[in-house]
Amino acid sequence: MLDVKARVCLNCYEYVLVNSASTKFQKVVAKFDEDHALHMLLTMAYGELPKAYVSKTDKYLANA
C-alpha cells in the first residue's frame, strides 16, 4: 500500500502532496510552508484529508 502524505494548512483548507524522494516536491513543500508560515500546518496521510480541503499541488509545481 502506498503511503501518500499531504502538508495541510488548517486555516486555509489547502494542501500539497509530499514526496520526500523528489527535490522538486521538497521545494513545493518549502514554498507552501513559507506562504503559510503564520498558520497551523500539519503533515497527515492523504486518505485522512476531509473533503473540504483543496489541493494546491499543481499551482506550486508550476512555480517550482
PDBQT receptor file of N, H, CA, C and O in Angstrom, charges set to zero:
ATOM      1  N   MET A   1       0.843  -1.192   0.000  1.00  0.00    +0.000 N 
ATOM      2  CA  MET A   1       0.000   0.000   0.000  1.00  0.00    +0.000 C 
ATOM      3  C   MET A   1       0.876   1.240   0.000  1.00  0.00    +0.000 C 
ATOM      4  O   MET A   1       1.851   1.321   0.748  1.00  0.00    +0.000 OA
ATOM      5  N   LEU A   2       0.534   2.183  -0.822  1.00  0.00    +0.000 N 
ATOM      6  H   LEU A   2      -0.258   2.117  -1.429  1.00  0.00    +0.000 HD
ATOM      7  CA  LEU A   2       1.284   3.417  -0.951  1.00  0.00    +0.000 C 
ATOM      8  C   LEU A   2       0.908   4.372   0.166  1.00  0.00    +0.000 C 
ATOM      9  O   LEU A   2      -0.273   4.628   0.402  1.00  0.00    +0.000 OA
ATOM     10  N   ASP A   3       1.911   4.898   0.853  1.00  0.00    +0.000 N 
ATOM     11  H   ASP A   3       2.870   4.691   0.661  1.00  0.00    +0.000 HD
ATOM     12  CA  ASP A   3       1.683   5.804   1.975  1.00  0.00    +0.000 C 
ATOM     13  C   ASP A   3       1.891   7.246   1.504  1.00  0.00    +0.000 C 
ATOM     14  O   ASP A   3       2.995   7.780   1.611  1.00  0.00    +0.000 OA
ATOM     15  N   VAL A   4       0.845   7.870   0.989  1.00  0.00    +0.000 N 
ATOM     16  H   VAL A   4      -0.052   7.436   0.903  1.00  0.00    +0.000 HD
ATOM     17  CA  VAL A   4       0.920   9.236   0.472  1.00  0.00    +0.000 C 
ATOM     18  C   VAL A   4       0.616  10.207   1.599  1.00  0.00    +0.000 C 
ATOM     19  O   VAL A   4      -0.358  10.046   2.335  1.00  0.00    +0.000 OA
ATOM     20  N   LYS A   5       1.465  11.216   1.720  1.00  0.00    +0.000 N 
ATOM     21  H   LYS A   5       2.256  11.346   1.122  1.00  0.00    +0.000 HD
ATOM     22  CA  LYS A   5       1.292  12.236   2.756  1.00  0.00    +0.000 C 
ATOM     23  C   LYS A   5       0.927  13.571   2.115  1.00  0.00    +0.000 C 
ATOM     24  O   LYS A   5       1.177  13.803   0.932  1.00  0.00    +0.000 OA
ATOM     25  N   ALA A   6       0.340  14.426   2.914  1.00  0.00    +0.000 N 
ATOM     26  H   ALA A   6       0.137  14.237   3.874  1.00  0.00    +0.000 HD
ATOM     27  CA  ALA A   6      -0.007  15.769   2.455  1.00  0.00    +0.000 C 
ATOM     28  C   ALA A   6       0.387  16.769   3.536  1.00  0.00    +0.000 C 
ATOM     29  O   ALA A   6       0.262  16.495   4.730  1.00  0.00    +0.000 OA
ATOM     30  N   ARG A   7       0.861  17.923   3.102  1.00  0.00    +0.000 N 
ATOM     31  H   ARG A   7       0.962  18.146   2.132  1.00  0.00    +0.000 HD
ATOM     32  CA  ARG A   7       1.150  19.046   4.010  1.00  0.00    +0.000 C 
ATOM     33  C   ARG A   7      -0.082  19.928   3.970  1.00  0.00    +0.000 C 
ATOM     34  O   ARG A   7      -0.468  20.405   2.903  1.00  0.00    +0.000 OA
ATOM     35  N   VAL A   8      -0.706  20.151   5.123  1.00  0.00    +0.000 N 
ATOM     36  H   VAL A   8      -0.393  19.763   5.989  1.00  0.00    +0.000 HD
ATOM     37  CA  VAL A   8      -2.029  20.760   5.201  1.00  0.00    +0.000 C 
ATOM     38  C   VAL A   8      -1.982  22.067   5.974  1.00  0.00    +0.000 C 
ATOM     39  O   VAL A   8      -1.337  22.155   7.019  1.00  0.00    +0.000 OA
ATOM     40  N   CYS A   9      -2.667  23.084   5.460  1.00  0.00    +0.000 N 
ATOM     41  H   CYS A   9      -3.191  23.012   4.611  1.00  0.00    +0.000 HD
ATOM     42  CA  CYS A   9      -2.883  24.336   6.189  1.00  0.00    +0.000 C 
ATOM     43  C   CYS A   9      -4.294  24.269   6.773  1.00  0.00    +0.000 C 
ATOM     44  O   CYS A   9      -5.280  24.251   6.037  1.00  0.00    +0.000 OA
ATOM     45  N   LEU A  10      -4.376  24.232   8.092  1.00  0.00    +0.000 N 
ATOM     46  H   LEU A  10      -3.575  24.247   8.690  1.00  0.00    +0.000 HD
ATOM     47  CA  LEU A  10      -5.663  24.107   8.761  1.00  0.00    +0.000 C 
ATOM     48  C   LEU A  10      -6.466  25.401   8.729  1.00  0.00    +0.000 C 
ATOM     49  O   LEU A  10      -7.676  25.383   8.953  1.00  0.00    +0.000 OA
ATOM     50  N   ASN A  11      -5.809  26.519   8.454  1.00  0.00    +0.000 N 
ATOM     51  H   ASN A  11      -4.826  26.534   8.272  1.00  0.00    +0.000 HD
ATOM     52  CA  ASN A  11      -6.507  27.808   8.385  1.00  0.00    +0.000 C 
ATOM     53  C   ASN A  11      -7.140  28.043   7.017  1.00  0.00    +0.000 C 
ATOM     54  O   ASN A  11      -8.250  28.569   6.928  1.00  0.00    +0.000 OA
ATOM     55  N   CYS A  12      -6.439  27.654   5.950  1.00  0.00    +0.000 N 
ATOM     56  H   CYS A  12      -5.537  27.227   6.023  1.00  0.00    +0.000 HD
ATOM     57  CA  CYS A  12      -6.875  27.955   4.583  1.00  0.00    +0.000 C 
ATOM     58  C   CYS A  12      -7.605  26.793   3.912  1.00  0.00    +0.000 C 
ATOM     59  O   CYS A  12      -8.179  26.964   2.837  1.00  0.00    +0.000 OA
ATOM     60  N   TYR A  13      -7.588  25.616   4.534  1.00  0.00    +0.000 N 
ATOM     61  H   TYR A  13      -7.122  25.477   5.408  1.00  0.00    +0.000 HD
ATOM     62  CA  TYR A  13      -8.195  24.418   3.942  1.00  0.00    +0.000 C 
ATOM     63  C   TYR A  13      -7.552  24.073   2.596  1.00  0.00    +0.000 C 
ATOM     64  O   TYR A  13      -8.234  23.724   1.633  1.00  0.00    +0.000 OA
ATOM     65  N   GLU A  14      -6.218  24.182   2.559  1.00  0.00    +0.000 N 
ATOM     66  H   GLU A  14      -5.664  24.466   3.342  1.00  0.00    +0.000 HD
ATOM     67  CA  GLU A  14      -5.440  23.861   1.365  1.00  0.00    +0.000 C 
ATOM     68  C   GLU A  14      -4.369  22.838   1.724  1.00  0.00    +0.000 C 
ATOM     69  O   GLU A  14      -3.983  22.710   2.886  1.00  0.00    +0.000 OA
ATOM     70  N   TYR A  15      -3.894  22.113   0.717  1.00  0.00    +0.000 N 
ATOM     71  H   TYR A  15      -4.208  22.217  -0.227  1.00  0.00    +0.000 HD
ATOM     72  CA  TYR A  15      -2.820  21.149   0.952  1.00  0.00    +0.000 C 
ATOM     73  C   TYR A  15      -1.980  20.971  -0.301  1.00  0.00    +0.000 C 
ATOM     74  O   TYR A  15      -2.410  21.288  -1.410  1.00  0.00    +0.000 OA
ATOM     75  N   VAL A  16      -0.768  20.456  -0.100  1.00  0.00    +0.000 N 
ATOM     76  H   VAL A  16      -0.419  20.199   0.801  1.00  0.00    +0.000 HD
ATOM     77  CA  VAL A  16       0.087  20.000  -1.190  1.00  0.00    +0.000 C 
ATOM     78  C   VAL A  16       0.536  18.586  -0.846  1.00  0.00    +0.000 C 
ATOM     79  O   VAL A  16       0.695  18.239   0.324  1.00  0.00    +0.000 OA
ATOM     80  N   LEU A  17       0.736  17.780  -1.875  1.00  0.00    +0.000 N 
ATOM     81  H   LEU A  17       0.607  18.061  -2.826  1.00  0.00    +0.000 HD
ATOM     82  CA  LEU A  17       1.202  16.413  -1.668  1.00  0.00    +0.000 C 
ATOM     83  C   LEU A  17       2.691  16.424  -1.342  1.00  0.00    +0.000 C 
ATOM     84  O   LEU A  17       3.433  17.291  -1.802  1.00  0.00    +0.000 OA
ATOM     85  N   VAL A  18       3.115  15.454  -0.546  1.00  0.00    +0.000 N 
ATOM     86  H   VAL A  18       2.512  14.749  -0.172  1.00  0.00    +0.000 HD
ATOM     87  CA  VAL A  18       4.506  15.348  -0.111  1.00  0.00    +0.000 C 
ATOM     88  C   VAL A  18       5.138  14.129  -0.771  1.00  0.00    +0.000 C 
ATOM     89  O   VAL A  18       4.602  13.023  -0.701  1.00  0.00    +0.000 OA
ATOM     90  N   ASN A  19       6.286  14.346  -1.416  1.00  0.00    +0.000 N 
ATOM     91  H   ASN A  19       6.721  15.244  -1.473  1.00  0.00    +0.000 HD
ATOM     92  CA  ASN A  19       7.090  13.260  -1.979  1.00  0.00    +0.000 C 
ATOM     93  C   ASN A  19       8.532  13.549  -1.580  1.00  0.00    +0.000 C 
ATOM     94  O   ASN A  19       9.231  14.299  -2.260  1.00  0.00    +0.000 OA
ATOM     95  N   SER A  20       8.970  12.959  -0.488  1.00  0.00    +0.000 N 
ATOM     96  H   SER A  20       8.402  12.350   0.065  1.00  0.00    +0.000 HD
ATOM     97  CA  SER A  20      10.292  13.271   0.058  1.00  0.00    +0.000 C 
ATOM     98  C   SER A  20      11.440  12.808  -0.836  1.00  0.00    +0.000 C 
ATOM     99  O   SER A  20      12.575  13.248  -0.652  1.00  0.00    +0.000 OA
ATOM    100  N   ALA A  21      11.171  11.939  -1.790  1.00  0.00    +0.000 N 
ATOM    101  H   ALA A  21      10.249  11.582  -1.940  1.00  0.00    +0.000 HD
ATOM    102  CA  ALA A  21      12.214  11.448  -2.694  1.00  0.00    +0.000 C 
ATOM    103  C   ALA A  21      12.500  12.426  -3.838  1.00  0.00    +0.000 C 
ATOM    104  O   ALA A  21      13.505  12.282  -4.534  1.00  0.00    +0.000 OA
ATOM    105  N   SER A  22      11.643  13.401  -4.034  1.00  0.00    +0.000 N 
ATOM    106  H   SER A  22      10.826  13.519  -3.468  1.00  0.00    +0.000 HD
ATOM    107  CA  SER A  22      11.780  14.336  -5.151  1.00  0.00    +0.000 C 
ATOM    108  C   SER A  22      12.192  15.717  -4.648  1.00  0.00    +0.000 C 
ATOM    109  O   SER A  22      11.541  16.291  -3.775  1.00  0.00    +0.000 OA
ATOM    110  N   THR A  23      13.281  16.241  -5.210  1.00  0.00    +0.000 N 
ATOM    111  H   THR A  23      13.809  15.775  -5.920  1.00  0.00    +0.000 HD
ATOM    112  CA  THR A  23      13.717  17.577  -4.805  1.00  0.00    +0.000 C 
ATOM    113  C   THR A  23      12.714  18.640  -5.232  1.00  0.00    +0.000 C 
ATOM    114  O   THR A  23      12.564  19.658  -4.557  1.00  0.00    +0.000 OA
ATOM    115  N   LYS A  24      12.031  18.415  -6.339  1.00  0.00    +0.000 N 
ATOM    116  H   LYS A  24      12.153  17.588  -6.888  1.00  0.00    +0.000 HD
ATOM    117  CA  LYS A  24      11.021  19.371  -6.796  1.00  0.00    +0.000 C 
ATOM    118  C   LYS A  24       9.876  19.452  -5.779  1.00  0.00    +0.000 C 
ATOM    119  O   LYS A  24       9.407  20.543  -5.456  1.00  0.00    +0.000 OA
ATOM    120  N   PHE A  25       9.436  18.313  -5.284  1.00  0.00    +0.000 N 
ATOM    121  H   PHE A  25       9.817  17.426  -5.547  1.00  0.00    +0.000 HD
ATOM    122  CA  PHE A  25       8.372  18.302  -4.287  1.00  0.00    +0.000 C 
ATOM    123  C   PHE A  25       8.854  18.869  -2.956  1.00  0.00    +0.000 C 
ATOM    124  O   PHE A  25       8.062  19.457  -2.220  1.00  0.00    +0.000 OA
ATOM    125  N   GLN A  26      10.125  18.706  -2.636  1.00  0.00    +0.000 N 
ATOM    126  H   GLN A  26      10.768  18.228  -3.235  1.00  0.00    +0.000 HD
ATOM    127  CA  GLN A  26      10.668  19.304  -1.417  1.00  0.00    +0.000 C 
ATOM    128  C   GLN A  26      10.606  20.825  -1.504  1.00  0.00    +0.000 C 
ATOM    129  O   GLN A  26      10.326  21.494  -0.510  1.00  0.00    +0.000 OA
ATOM    130  N   LYS A  27      10.868  21.374  -2.696  1.00  0.00    +0.000 N 
ATOM    131  H   LYS A  27      11.095  20.831  -3.504  1.00  0.00    +0.000 HD
ATOM    132  CA  LYS A  27      10.754  22.822  -2.901  1.00  0.00    +0.000 C 
ATOM    133  C   LYS A  27       9.297  23.265  -2.806  1.00  0.00    +0.000 C 
ATOM    134  O   LYS A  27       9.010  24.341  -2.281  1.00  0.00    +0.000 OA
ATOM    135  N   VAL A  28       8.370  22.438  -3.313  1.00  0.00    +0.000 N 
ATOM    136  H   VAL A  28       8.603  21.564  -3.739  1.00  0.00    +0.000 HD
ATOM    137  CA  VAL A  28       6.938  22.739  -3.236  1.00  0.00    +0.000 C 
ATOM    138  C   VAL A  28       6.510  22.845  -1.780  1.00  0.00    +0.000 C 
ATOM    139  O   VAL A  28       5.816  23.788  -1.400  1.00  0.00    +0.000 OA
ATOM    140  N   VAL A  29       6.918  21.887  -0.971  1.00  0.00    +0.000 N 
ATOM    141  H   VAL A  29       7.482  21.120  -1.279  1.00  0.00    +0.000 HD
ATOM    142  CA  VAL A  29       6.545  21.889   0.446  1.00  0.00    +0.000 C 
ATOM    143  C   VAL A  29       7.179  23.082   1.164  1.00  0.00    +0.000 C 
ATOM    144  O   VAL A  29       6.536  23.710   2.005  1.00  0.00    +0.000 OA
ATOM    145  N   ALA A  30       8.427  23.395   0.841  1.00  0.00    +0.000 N 
ATOM    146  H   ALA A  30       8.950  22.884   0.158  1.00  0.00    +0.000 HD
ATOM    147  CA  ALA A  30       9.104  24.531   1.466  1.00  0.00    +0.000 C 
ATOM    148  C   ALA A  30       8.393  25.842   1.130  1.00  0.00    +0.000 C 
ATOM    149  O   ALA A  30       8.205  26.687   2.006  1.00  0.00    +0.000 OA
ATOM    150  N   LYS A  31       7.999  26.014  -0.123  1.00  0.00    +0.000 N 
ATOM    151  H   LYS A  31       8.152  25.328  -0.835  1.00  0.00    +0.000 HD
ATOM    152  CA  LYS A  31       7.289  27.228  -0.539  1.00  0.00    +0.000 C 
ATOM    153  C   LYS A  31       5.903  27.292   0.120  1.00  0.00    +0.000 C 
ATOM    154  O   LYS A  31       5.476  28.360   0.560  1.00  0.00    +0.000 OA
ATOM    155  N   PHE A  32       5.207  26.162   0.187  1.00  0.00    +0.000 N 
ATOM    156  H   PHE A  32       5.554  25.295  -0.170  1.00  0.00    +0.000 HD
ATOM    157  CA  PHE A  32       3.906  26.105   0.854  1.00  0.00    +0.000 C 
ATOM    158  C   PHE A  32       4.052  26.499   2.323  1.00  0.00    +0.000 C 
ATOM    159  O   PHE A  32       3.253  27.278   2.843  1.00  0.00    +0.000 OA
ATOM    160  N   ASP A  33       5.072  25.960   2.989  1.00  0.00    +0.000 N 
ATOM    161  H   ASP A  33       5.721  25.327   2.567  1.00  0.00    +0.000 HD
ATOM    162  CA  ASP A  33       5.326  26.306   4.385  1.00  0.00    +0.000 C 
ATOM    163  C   ASP A  33       5.638  27.796   4.538  1.00  0.00    +0.000 C 
ATOM    164  O   ASP A  33       5.203  28.434   5.497  1.00  0.00    +0.000 OA
ATOM    165  N   GLU A  34       6.388  28.336   3.597  1.00  0.00    +0.000 N 
ATOM    166  H   GLU A  34       6.742  27.818   2.819  1.00  0.00    +0.000 HD
ATOM    167  CA  GLU A  34       6.723  29.764   3.637  1.00  0.00    +0.000 C 
ATOM    168  C   GLU A  34       5.476  30.624   3.464  1.00  0.00    +0.000 C 
ATOM    169  O   GLU A  34       5.293  31.610   4.178  1.00  0.00    +0.000 OA
ATOM    170  N   ASP A  35       4.627  30.254   2.526  1.00  0.00    +0.000 N 
ATOM    171  H   ASP A  35       4.776  29.453   1.946  1.00  0.00    +0.000 HD
ATOM    172  CA  ASP A  35       3.409  31.028   2.269  1.00  0.00    +0.000 C 
ATOM    173  C   ASP A  35       2.410  30.952   3.425  1.00  0.00    +0.000 C 
ATOM    174  O   ASP A  35       1.607  31.865   3.617  1.00  0.00    +0.000 OA
ATOM    175  N   HIS A  36       2.463  29.872   4.183  1.00  0.00    +0.000 N 
ATOM    176  H   HIS A  36       3.115  29.130   4.027  1.00  0.00    +0.000 HD
ATOM    177  CA  HIS A  36       1.509  29.658   5.274  1.00  0.00    +0.000 C 
ATOM    178  C   HIS A  36       2.223  29.659   6.635  1.00  0.00    +0.000 C 
ATOM    179  O   HIS A  36       1.800  28.969   7.562  1.00  0.00    +0.000 OA
ATOM    180  N   ALA A  37       3.298  30.431   6.744  1.00  0.00    +0.000 N 
ATOM    181  H   ALA A  37       3.642  30.991   5.990  1.00  0.00    +0.000 HD
ATOM    182  CA  ALA A  37       4.161  30.402   7.927  1.00  0.00    +0.000 C 
ATOM    183  C   ALA A  37       3.432  30.758   9.223  1.00  0.00    +0.000 C 
ATOM    184  O   ALA A  37       3.768  30.215  10.275  1.00  0.00    +0.000 OA
ATOM    185  N   LEU A  38       2.478  31.626   9.176  1.00  0.00    +0.000 N 
ATOM    186  H   LEU A  38       2.206  32.067   8.321  1.00  0.00    +0.000 HD
ATOM    187  CA  LEU A  38       1.783  32.053  10.390  1.00  0.00    +0.000 C 
ATOM    188  C   LEU A  38       0.499  31.267  10.639  1.00  0.00    +0.000 C 
ATOM    189  O   LEU A  38      -0.293  31.618  11.514  1.00  0.00    +0.000 OA
ATOM    190  N   HIS A  39       0.300  30.211   9.871  1.00  0.00    +0.000 N 
ATOM    191  H   HIS A  39       0.943  29.925   9.160  1.00  0.00    +0.000 HD
ATOM    192  CA  HIS A  39      -0.897  29.380  10.008  1.00  0.00    +0.000 C 
ATOM    193  C   HIS A  39      -0.551  28.074  10.705  1.00  0.00    +0.000 C 
ATOM    194  O   HIS A  39       0.619  27.767  10.930  1.00  0.00    +0.000 OA
ATOM    195  N   MET A  40      -1.571  27.318  11.041  1.00  0.00    +0.000 N 
ATOM    196  H   MET A  40      -2.522  27.567  10.859  1.00  0.00    +0.000 HD
ATOM    197  CA  MET A  40      -1.368  25.997  11.638  1.00  0.00    +0.000 C 
ATOM    198  C   MET A  40      -1.168  24.989  10.515  1.00  0.00    +0.000 C 
ATOM    199  O   MET A  40      -2.060  24.791   9.690  1.00  0.00    +0.000 OA
ATOM    200  N   LEU A  41       0.003  24.348  10.479  1.00  0.00    +0.000 N 
ATOM    201  H   LEU A  41       0.728  24.508  11.149  1.00  0.00    +0.000 HD
ATOM    202  CA  LEU A  41       0.352  23.374   9.448  1.00  0.00    +0.000 C 
ATOM    203  C   LEU A  41       0.477  21.991  10.065  1.00  0.00    +0.000 C 
ATOM    204  O   LEU A  41       0.853  21.833  11.227  1.00  0.00    +0.000 OA
ATOM    205  N   LEU A  42       0.154  21.004   9.259  1.00  0.00    +0.000 N 
ATOM    206  H   LEU A  42      -0.151  21.132   8.315  1.00  0.00    +0.000 HD
ATOM    207  CA  LEU A  42       0.156  19.623   9.722  1.00  0.00    +0.000 C 
ATOM    208  C   LEU A  42       0.499  18.721   8.546  1.00  0.00    +0.000 C 
ATOM    209  O   LEU A  42       0.073  18.973   7.419  1.00  0.00    +0.000 OA
ATOM    210  N   THR A  43       1.271  17.670   8.807  1.00  0.00    +0.000 N 
ATOM    211  H   THR A  43       1.617  17.466   9.723  1.00  0.00    +0.000 HD
ATOM    212  CA  THR A  43       1.507  16.645   7.806  1.00  0.00    +0.000 C 
ATOM    213  C   THR A  43       0.666  15.439   8.194  1.00  0.00    +0.000 C 
ATOM    214  O   THR A  43       0.758  14.939   9.315  1.00  0.00    +0.000 OA
ATOM    215  N   MET A  44      -0.156  14.976   7.256  1.00  0.00    +0.000 N 
ATOM    216  H   MET A  44      -0.231  15.382   6.345  1.00  0.00    +0.000 HD
ATOM    217  CA  MET A  44      -1.050  13.854   7.549  1.00  0.00    +0.000 C 
ATOM    218  C   MET A  44      -1.189  12.951   6.339  1.00  0.00    +0.000 C 
ATOM    219  O   MET A  44      -0.780  13.310   5.236  1.00  0.00    +0.000 OA
ATOM    220  N   ALA A  45      -1.764  11.789   6.548  1.00  0.00    +0.000 N 
ATOM    221  H   ALA A  45      -2.097  11.497   7.444  1.00  0.00    +0.000 HD
ATOM    222  CA  ALA A  45      -1.998  10.848   5.449  1.00  0.00    +0.000 C 
ATOM    223  C   ALA A  45      -3.036  11.434   4.500  1.00  0.00    +0.000 C 
ATOM    224  O   ALA A  45      -4.035  12.009   4.932  1.00  0.00    +0.000 OA
ATOM    225  N   TYR A  46      -2.789  11.282   3.220  1.00  0.00    +0.000 N 
ATOM    226  H   TYR A  46      -1.977  10.815   2.869  1.00  0.00    +0.000 HD
ATOM    227  CA  TYR A  46      -3.696  11.819   2.211  1.00  0.00    +0.000 C 
ATOM    228  C   TYR A  46      -5.114  11.262   2.374  1.00  0.00    +0.000 C 
ATOM    229  O   TYR A  46      -6.089  11.993   2.200  1.00  0.00    +0.000 OA
ATOM    230  N   GLY A  47      -5.229  10.000   2.698  1.00  0.00    +0.000 N 
ATOM    231  H   GLY A  47      -4.436   9.407   2.839  1.00  0.00    +0.000 HD
ATOM    232  CA  GLY A  47      -6.528   9.357   2.842  1.00  0.00    +0.000 C 
ATOM    233  C   GLY A  47      -7.356   9.889   3.997  1.00  0.00    +0.000 C 
ATOM    234  O   GLY A  47      -8.567   9.671   4.035  1.00  0.00    +0.000 OA
ATOM    235  N   GLU A  48      -6.728  10.586   4.945  1.00  0.00    +0.000 N 
ATOM    236  H   GLU A  48      -5.744  10.763   4.914  1.00  0.00    +0.000 HD
ATOM    237  CA  GLU A  48      -7.429  11.127   6.097  1.00  0.00    +0.000 C 
ATOM    238  C   GLU A  48      -7.907  12.566   5.895  1.00  0.00    +0.000 C 
ATOM    239  O   GLU A  48      -8.558  13.133   6.772  1.00  0.00    +0.000 OA
ATOM    240  N   LEU A  49      -7.585  13.158   4.737  1.00  0.00    +0.000 N 
ATOM    241  H   LEU A  49      -7.056  12.697   4.024  1.00  0.00    +0.000 HD
ATOM    242  CA  LEU A  49      -7.988  14.550   4.482  1.00  0.00    +0.000 C 
ATOM    243  C   LEU A  49      -9.506  14.674   4.364  1.00  0.00    +0.000 C 
ATOM    244  O   LEU A  49     -10.135  13.894   3.648  1.00  0.00    +0.000 OA
ATOM    245  N   PRO A  50     -10.093  15.633   5.049  1.00  0.00    +0.000 N 
ATOM    246  CA  PRO A  50     -11.526  15.890   4.847  1.00  0.00    +0.000 C 
ATOM    247  C   PRO A  50     -11.785  16.407   3.434  1.00  0.00    +0.000 C 
ATOM    248  O   PRO A  50     -10.886  16.970   2.810  1.00  0.00    +0.000 OA
ATOM    249  N   LYS A  51     -12.982  16.226   2.933  1.00  0.00    +0.000 N 
ATOM    250  H   LYS A  51     -13.713  15.769   3.440  1.00  0.00    +0.000 HD
ATOM    251  CA  LYS A  51     -13.339  16.616   1.564  1.00  0.00    +0.000 C 
ATOM    252  C   LYS A  51     -13.261  18.125   1.332  1.00  0.00    +0.000 C 
ATOM    253  O   LYS A  51     -13.147  18.558   0.185  1.00  0.00    +0.000 OA
ATOM    254  N   ALA A  52     -13.318  18.920   2.375  1.00  0.00    +0.000 N 
ATOM    255  H   ALA A  52     -13.410  18.568   3.307  1.00  0.00    +0.000 HD
ATOM    256  CA  ALA A  52     -13.337  20.377   2.240  1.00  0.00    +0.000 C 
ATOM    257  C   ALA A  52     -11.990  20.957   1.804  1.00  0.00    +0.000 C 
ATOM    258  O   ALA A  52     -11.930  22.106   1.366  1.00  0.00    +0.000 OA
ATOM    259  N   TYR A  53     -10.917  20.186   1.918  1.00  0.00    +0.000 N 
ATOM    260  H   TYR A  53     -10.965  19.253   2.274  1.00  0.00    +0.000 HD
ATOM    261  CA  TYR A  53      -9.586  20.699   1.589  1.00  0.00    +0.000 C 
ATOM    262  C   TYR A  53      -9.333  20.669   0.087  1.00  0.00    +0.000 C 
ATOM    263  O   TYR A  53      -9.767  19.756  -0.615  1.00  0.00    +0.000 OA
ATOM    264  N   VAL A  54      -8.616  21.697  -0.396  1.00  0.00    +0.000 N 
ATOM    265  H   VAL A  54      -8.264  22.440   0.174  1.00  0.00    +0.000 HD
ATOM    266  CA  VAL A  54      -8.363  21.882  -1.823  1.00  0.00    +0.000 C 
ATOM    267  C   VAL A  54      -6.866  21.702  -2.092  1.00  0.00    +0.000 C 
ATOM    268  O   VAL A  54      -6.027  22.255  -1.381  1.00  0.00    +0.000 OA
ATOM    269  N   SER A  55      -6.548  20.929  -3.118  1.00  0.00    +0.000 N 
ATOM    270  H   SER A  55      -7.229  20.480  -3.696  1.00  0.00    +0.000 HD
ATOM    271  CA  SER A  55      -5.159  20.711  -3.492  1.00  0.00    +0.000 C 
ATOM    272  C   SER A  55      -4.584  21.932  -4.213  1.00  0.00    +0.000 C 
ATOM    273  O   SER A  55      -5.193  22.470  -5.139  1.00  0.00    +0.000 OA
ATOM    274  N   LYS A  56      -3.424  22.347  -3.777  1.00  0.00    +0.000 N 
ATOM    275  H   LYS A  56      -2.930  21.911  -3.025  1.00  0.00    +0.000 HD
ATOM    276  CA  LYS A  56      -2.679  23.416  -4.435  1.00  0.00    +0.000 C 
ATOM    277  C   LYS A  56      -1.359  22.892  -5.001  1.00  0.00    +0.000 C 
ATOM    278  O   LYS A  56      -0.464  23.672  -5.325  1.00  0.00    +0.000 OA
ATOM    279  N   THR A  57      -1.244  21.567  -5.119  1.00  0.00    +0.000 N 
ATOM    280  H   THR A  57      -1.972  20.933  -4.856  1.00  0.00    +0.000 HD
ATOM    281  CA  THR A  57      -0.013  20.941  -5.594  1.00  0.00    +0.000 C 
ATOM    282  C   THR A  57       0.350  21.406  -6.997  1.00  0.00    +0.000 C 
ATOM    283  O   THR A  57       1.502  21.761  -7.250  1.00  0.00    +0.000 OA
ATOM    284  N   ASP A  58      -0.617  21.410  -7.914  1.00  0.00    +0.000 N 
ATOM    285  H   ASP A  58      -1.553  21.122  -7.708  1.00  0.00    +0.000 HD
ATOM    286  CA  ASP A  58      -0.334  21.831  -9.294  1.00  0.00    +0.000 C 
ATOM    287  C   ASP A  58       0.137  23.268  -9.362  1.00  0.00    +0.000 C 
ATOM    288  O   ASP A  58       1.045  23.582 -10.133  1.00  0.00    +0.000 OA
ATOM    289  N   LYS A  59      -0.456  24.141  -8.578  1.00  0.00    +0.000 N 
ATOM    290  H   LYS A  59      -1.193  23.885  -7.952  1.00  0.00    +0.000 HD
ATOM    291  CA  LYS A  59      -0.074  25.562  -8.555  1.00  0.00    +0.000 C 
ATOM    292  C   LYS A  59       1.392  25.704  -8.123  1.00  0.00    +0.000 C 
ATOM    293  O   LYS A  59       2.160  26.438  -8.746  1.00  0.00    +0.000 OA
ATOM    294  N   TYR A  60       1.765  25.005  -7.065  1.00  0.00    +0.000 N 
ATOM    295  H   TYR A  60       1.141  24.410  -6.559  1.00  0.00    +0.000 HD
ATOM    296  CA  TYR A  60       3.130  25.101  -6.566  1.00  0.00    +0.000 C 
ATOM    297  C   TYR A  60       4.125  24.392  -7.471  1.00  0.00    +0.000 C 
ATOM    298  O   TYR A  60       5.262  24.847  -7.597  1.00  0.00    +0.000 OA
ATOM    299  N   LEU A  61       3.733  23.290  -8.105  1.00  0.00    +0.000 N 
ATOM    300  H   LEU A  61       2.810  22.921  -8.002  1.00  0.00    +0.000 HD
ATOM    301  CA  LEU A  61       4.626  22.604  -9.041  1.00  0.00    +0.000 C 
ATOM    302  C   LEU A  61       4.918  23.473 -10.265  1.00  0.00    +0.000 C 
ATOM    303  O   LEU A  61       6.032  23.450 -10.788  1.00  0.00    +0.000 OA
ATOM    304  N   ALA A  62       3.938  24.227 -10.717  1.00  0.00    +0.000 N 
ATOM    305  H   ALA A  62       3.033  24.246 -10.292  1.00  0.00    +0.000 HD
ATOM    306  CA  ALA A  62       4.120  25.095 -11.879  1.00  0.00    +0.000 C 
ATOM    307  C   ALA A  62       5.129  26.207 -11.589  1.00  0.00    +0.000 C 
ATOM    308  O   ALA A  62       5.810  26.689 -12.494  1.00  0.00    +0.000 OA
ATOM    309  N   ASN A  63       5.216  26.603 -10.332  1.00  0.00    +0.000 N 
ATOM    310  H   ASN A  63       4.662  26.211  -9.597  1.00  0.00    +0.000 HD
ATOM    311  CA  ASN A  63       6.114  27.689  -9.950  1.00  0.00    +0.000 C 
ATOM    312  C   ASN A  63       7.442  27.191  -9.405  1.00  0.00    +0.000 C 
ATOM    313  O   ASN A  63       8.306  28.001  -9.070  1.00  0.00    +0.000 OA
ATOM    314  N   ALA A  64       7.628  25.887  -9.308  1.00  0.00    +0.000 N 
ATOM    315  H   ALA A  64       6.926  25.229  -9.580  1.00  0.00    +0.000 HD
ATOM    316  CA  ALA A  64       8.863  25.334  -8.721  1.00  0.00    +0.000 C 
ATOM    317  C   ALA A  64      10.004  25.306  -9.720  1.00  0.00    +0.000 C 
ATOM    318  O   ALA A  64      11.107  24.871  -9.386  1.00  0.00    +0.000 OA
TER     319      ALA A  64
